[in-house]
Amino acid sequence: MSYLKTAIAAFGETLIACHAPLYRYARSLSKDPAAAEELVQEVCQRALAAPHKPIPPTEENTRPWLFTILRNLWHNEVRRRQRWSSEPFADDYPTVSEPVDVEVDRKLLQSEVRHAIDLLPEVYREVVVLRDIEGLSYAEIAQLLGCPEGTVMSRLARARESLRRTLRTRTMPRKEVKR
């Protein structure tokens, strides 16, 4: 197999490996599963059509590039919607109602955390999703957001503190009344 065919195959494998993290990031930005899937598809199309792909195409050098494409597409979409539409974005993820067993409790906790992340301002939400959920390094996030690493670290610290406060108030155990 030629070097070019090997590189194309490796790029395809890397693209597939990055699909789930890209989807999670897109969903955190759009708060809508369908819009997130469309964003990821657009990222994949643009990445495959890009004349200057990362060479060699490894997950370490391709992943930040794909996240940058996704973020730019999202911001372009937001600007387009602000110009041409007054439709609000989807506000909430579906939530689980009554916890019945451990699995439901886990899903409820995930829902609470997801909702708390959604409440963060976008600059904080982005760094939490990119660092704590997607595992990007401070340097990769700084490059992606176009800011210094120190700014990423301070935003992340503020975001985590805000999440702690939000989750503490939302998940405080209720005192049972003895009868």
C-alpha positions in Angstrom: 0.0 0.0 0.0 1.4 3.4 -0.9 2.1 6.1 1.7 -0.8 8.2 0.4 -3.3 5.3 0.8 -1.9 4.5 4.2 -2.2 8.1 5.3 -5.8 8.4 4.0 -6.8 5.1 5.8 -5.1 6.4 9.0 -6.9 9.7 8.7 -10.3 7.9 8.3 -9.6 5.8 11.4 -8.7 8.9 13.3 -11.8 10.7 12.2 -13.9 7.7 13.3 -12.1 7.7 16.7 -12.9 11.4 17.2 -16.6 11.1 16.4 -17.9 10.6 19.9 -15.8 13.4 21.5 -16.8 15.8 18.7 -20.4 14.9 19.2 -20.2 15.5 22.9 -18.6 18.9 22.3 -21.1 19.8 19.6 -24.0 18.9 21.9 -22.6 21.0 24.7 -22.5 23.9 22.4 -25.8 23.5 20.6 -27.7 21.7 23.4 -29.6 19.8 20.6 -28.8 16.3 19.6 -29.8 16.7 16.0 -27.9 20.0 15.6 -24.9 18.4 17.2 -25.0 15.5 14.7 -25.2 17.9 11.8 -22.3 19.8 13.1 -20.2 16.7 13.4 -21.1 15.6 9.9 -20.1 19.0 8.6 -16.8 18.8 10.4 -16.1 15.3 8.9 -17.0 16.6 5.4 -14.8 19.6 5.7 -11.9 17.6 7.2 -12.0 15.1 4.4 -12.1 17.8 1.8 -9.4 19.9 3.4 -6.3 20.0 1.2 -3.9 20.4 4.3 -4.7 17.6 6.7 -2.3 16.9 9.6 0.5 14.6 8.4 1.0 12.0 9.8 -2.7 11.8 10.7 -2.6 10.8 14.4 -5.3 11.4 16.9 -2.9 13.7 18.8 -2.5 16.1 15.9 -5.9 15.7 14.3 -8.1 16.0 17.3 -7.4 19.6 18.1 -7.7 20.5 14.4 -11.2 18.8 14.3 -12.3 20.6 17.4 -11.2 23.9 15.9 -13.3 23.2 12.8 -16.3 22.3 14.9 -16.0 25.4 17.1 -15.7 27.7 14.1 -18.7 26.1 12.4 -20.7 26.6 15.6 -19.8 30.2 15.9 -20.6 30.8 12.2 -24.0 29.1 12.8 -24.7 31.3 15.9 -23.9 34.4 13.9 -26.1 33.3 11.0 -29.0 32.6 13.4 -28.6 35.9 15.1 -28.7 37.7 11.7 -31.6 35.8 10.1 -33.7 34.3 12.8 -35.3 35.1 16.2 -35.7 31.4 17.0 -34.4 30.4 20.4 -31.9 27.6 20.8 -33.0 24.4 22.5 -32.8 25.0 26.3 -32.7 21.7 28.0 -31.7 18.1 27.6 -34.4 15.6 28.4 -34.2 14.6 32.1 -35.1 11.5 34.0 -38.1 11.8 36.4 -38.3 9.5 39.4 -35.2 7.6 40.3 -36.1 3.9 40.9 -32.7 2.1 41.0 -29.0 2.8 40.8 -29.0 3.1 37.0 -31.7 5.8 37.2 -29.8 7.5 40.0 -26.7 7.6 37.9 -28.6 9.0 34.9 -30.2 11.6 37.1 -26.8 12.7 38.4 -25.4 12.8 34.9 -28.4 14.9 33.9 -27.8 17.3 36.9 -24.1 17.7 35.9 -25.0 18.2 32.3 -27.6 20.8 33.3 -25.1 22.5 35.6 -22.6 22.7 32.7 -25.3 24.1 30.4 -25.9 26.9 33.0 -22.3 28.1 32.7 -21.4 31.0 30.4 -20.1 29.8 27.1 -16.4 30.7 27.8 -16.5 28.5 30.9 -18.6 25.8 29.4 -16.2 25.4 26.5 -13.1 24.9 28.7 -14.9 22.4 31.0 -16.1 20.3 28.1 -12.8 20.4 26.3 -10.7 19.7 29.4 -12.8 17.6 31.8 -14.9 15.7 29.3 -12.8 15.5 26.1 -9.4 15.5 27.8 -7.7 18.1 25.7 -4.5 19.6 27.2 -4.3 23.2 28.3 -2.1 23.9 25.3 -4.6 22.4 22.9 -7.4 24.3 24.4 -5.4 27.5 24.4 -4.7 27.0 20.7 -8.3 26.2 19.9 -9.7 29.2 21.8 -6.9 31.5 20.7 -5.9 32.6 24.2 -3.0 32.0 26.6 -2.8 28.8 28.7 -3.1 30.8 31.9 -6.5 32.1 30.7 -7.6 28.5 30.0 -6.5 27.5 33.6 -8.3 30.5 35.2 -11.5 29.9 33.2 -11.4 26.3 34.2 -10.9 27.1 37.9 -13.8 29.5 37.8 -16.0 27.1 35.9 -15.3 24.3 38.3 -16.1 26.5 41.3 -19.3 27.6 39.7 -20.2 23.9 39.0 -19.5 23.0 42.7 -21.8 25.8 43.9 -24.5 24.9 41.5 -24.4 21.2 42.2 -24.1 21.7 45.9 -27.3 23.7 46.0 -29.2 21.4 43.5 -28.2 18.1 45.1 -28.2 18.9 48.8 -29.9 16.0 50.6 -33.3 17.0 52.0 -33.7 16.5 55.7 -36.3 13.9 56.4 -39.0 14.8 58.8 -39.6 12.3 61.6 -43.3 11.6 62.3 
